[in-house]
C-alpha cells in the first residue's frame, strides 16, 4: 500500500479467479466518458455541424493538422486516429487524478500513474511503429532502415528501437506518479493550502505529458516510414 493506494484487487469477475484492480475500473470510466462524448457527436451527422459534432470535428481537424507537421497527409490520416486516442486517453486519465478525493491518498490513482498501463501504451506504440514502417516501405525496404546510413549502425539502431518504449514508459509514469506522490505528502502536511498550487500545476503537467507522449509516438512513426530522415 502506497499513500492509501491498495494493490489488492477490488473484486473478482463472477465465476472466475480473474482479479479487477482500481486502475482497470478507472480505465472503464475513461472509456465510458469518451464514449458518452463521441457517440452522440458522431450520430446523425449533419453537413453543417453543430453542437458536439462541431466540437468533435474541430478535434479531428486539429489532430490531422497537428500530426501532419511530422507525417505526410496520407500517413497522418492512417495514424491520426490512434495518436489522437493516445492523447485523449492520457489527458483524461491525468485529469481524473486531479478530481477532489482522487490521488494516492484515497487510493483512486490515474491509470497513467501505474507503470503497467504506461508499459502497455508504449508497447502499442512500439508495434504500431513497425507496422507503419512495413506498410509504407515494404518488408525489405523497412529492414534497410536499420542499416542506414551504414551497416555498422545496425546495433545502435536496434538499441534505439528498444529504448523508445522504455523512454515512453518511464517519462509518462515518472511524471504522473511523481506528481501524485508530492501532492500526497503535502496533503498529509497541509490538507487545505499547500497542495492547491501543485494541483493547478497538475492541469498543465497533465496536458504536457499527453502531448509529449503523442508527439514522440508520431515522430517514431515518421522515422519508421522514412519521413523522419
Protein Blocks (a to p, Z undefined) as FASTA:
>chain_A
ZZhiafbdfbdcehiabdcdfklmmmmmmmmmmmmmmmmmmgoiafbdghjllmmmmmmm
mmmmmmmmmpcfklmmmmmmmmmmmmmmmmmmmmmmmpghiajknopacfklpmklmmmm
mmmmmmmmmmmmmmmnojklmmmmmmccbfklmmmmmmmmmmmmmmmmmmmmmmmmmmmm
mmmmmmmmmmmlmmmmmmmmmmmmmmmmmmmmmmmmmmmmmmmnopmZZ
